[in-house]
Amino acid sequence: MKQISILLLVFIILTSSCQEDFLDREPLGEVSPNSFFTSEKDLRLYLNSLYDGIVPTGSSIYTESVDNIVKSTVSEELTGRRIVPTSGGGWNWNNLRKINYFLTNYDRQGLSEEITRPYVGEARFFRAWFYFKKVKRFGDVPWYAEPLSVNDEELLTKARDSRTLVMDSVLADINFAVEHMTTNPSVDKATKWTALALKSRICLFEGTFRKYHPEFDLSDAEKFLQESADASAQLISESPYRIYMGEPEEVYLDLFASMDAIEDEVILARKYSAELAVYHNVNSYARQGDKAGLEKSFVNTYLMKNGSRFTDLPDFAQMEFYEETQNRDPRLAQTIRTPGYTRIGENEPVLPQFGQSITGYQLAKFVTGVENDPYDRSHNDIPVFRYAEVLLNYAEAKAELGTLTQDDLDLSLNLLRARVDMPFLNLADANNNPDPYLMDMYTHLSGKNTGVLLEIIRERGIELVMEGFRWDDLLRWKEGKLLTRQFYGMYFPGLGEYDLDHDGTIDVVLYEGDQPADQNLQYLKLGSDIELENGANGGRVLINPHISKTWDETKDYFYPIPIQEIELNPELVQNPNW
């Protein structure tokens, strides 16, 4: 029997049973507009069901793996092995139907507009977020503003709407949400402030995507950049949020290791709880996982503690681990294990383990005490939106528009540097002396703000690493080629013994032939446990050197539409070159 489309399948699953004709059933089974939506509690309960489907899980955030963080495995996106799927592939509309069902039926029982309006705003917030994800993945997609039924053949088989139409509709939804959602801060429920943060994110993505992808002939890049800047400015000036402050050598780590999201800065979080047995797996992931670790070229972008560029040092490329981690931006030592690192609640320093991190730059961000090390037993909240991102969005949007001032930097990006006692970024200095190391990576930037945009990119990477932004950033900047680089880990000048923390004790031995007898050290056999770019003569650790990585500029910025969907709806045209 020929399979039905995803939309139709979702409708049948949600509305049918073997006892009665599904066309006579109310959508969502037990939720009938004739008996539900009778109170504010009903509205709240219904919308609560959308959080799991649309708000990302903690594990989907911290397991980021693109190029700043690399693993022992390489994804299909990086190897060029993505294929057109038969079904699935992200072409799922279940959550949209739930949202549109609410928007069609919430007022059936005569609840006052005063009661319903914030919930309508919340539903439209979710619809904006839903469509933003779809547009990022597929480009043009069909826009639906009402729940579909099995009889809606014309809508079920319509062509994709233009990205312009969809994103203008997304903008209308998120503007409505900003206007009508509650202003009461909440780390586990969306509010006006969450809507402003989402608008800031959406419009920055869309504005820069349109600017750096002229091949798609999309206009209004500046409109979206201005909307991002305005949303960010409104949140900065009107919201109760601020940058969480503390001891510069601890505050960044504390922000992510806190069991309860720090409400000064975190606008929305995924909540976890040992009491409720709701866990994620970050401790185990950082100690085992896929041997995840920061990639060396990204580690190189962390500034020196005095604000100077590490990559301006004449011998930066040949520095060993101890030397390269000294006197750097304090966030480096709060993101990975560096010499002197101790686990939360412990007193003994622990070193990075190559058996747990393929690059040697072992992750420490989000990692809590050893009691949470067993598989799937971490329960610290994971931020989804935080004030720091909005500050960076503001600075970038203003820089892209050409309206960034030093005052703008001081109320945005420089607050993040102040948190860790780093020197402020000076606008004139950045533009007069662009970083050649970053210019070699980000080749599409041009104009008077090239230097400061490079510094914003640097700051964005350092501040937001391991929070799920890197893939989207590379897409919107049109820098997919960065994914094809050879990835590297620590530098070792050759075979031999290494004291990683300079405490007078050997920690790592790189060898050939038979392994020495002492089992208390990390022994890494050249050619099997570790590979160096110059073999026995040393160099950077090579990461997955035998796996070819490719990027096709003509197709890889979008995902393909599943075969089944195109067969069932001839009006759907496949994305270019898939």
Secondary structure, DSSP 4 states (H G I P E B T S, - for coil): -PPPPHHHHHHHHHH--SSS-GGGSPTTTT--TTTS--SHHHHHHHHHHHHHHHSPPHHHHHT--SSSEE-SS--HHHHT-----SS-TT---HHHHHHHHHHHHTTTT---HHHHHHHHHHHHHHHHHHHHHHHHHHSSB---SS---TT-HHHHTPPPBPHHHHHHHHHHHHHHHHHHS--S--SSS--HHHHHHHHHHHHHHHHHHHHH-GGG----HHHHHHHHHHHHHHHHHHSS-------TTTHHHHHHH-SS--TTTEEEEE--BTTTTB-B-HHHHHHTTT--EE-HHHHTTSPBTTS--GGGSTTGGG--HHHHTTTB-TTTTTTB--TT-B-TT--SB----TTT-TTS-BB-TT---GGG-STT-B---EEEEEHHHHHHHHHHHHHHHT---HHHHHTTHHHHHHHTTPPPPPHHHHHHS--HHHHTT-TT--STTHHHHHHHHHHHHHHHTTSS-HHHHHHHTT-GGGGGSPEEEEEESSSEEE-TT-SSS--EEEESSSPPS--SSEEEEBTTTB-BTTGGG-EEEEESTTS-----TTTTTSPPPPHHHHHH-TTPPPPTT-
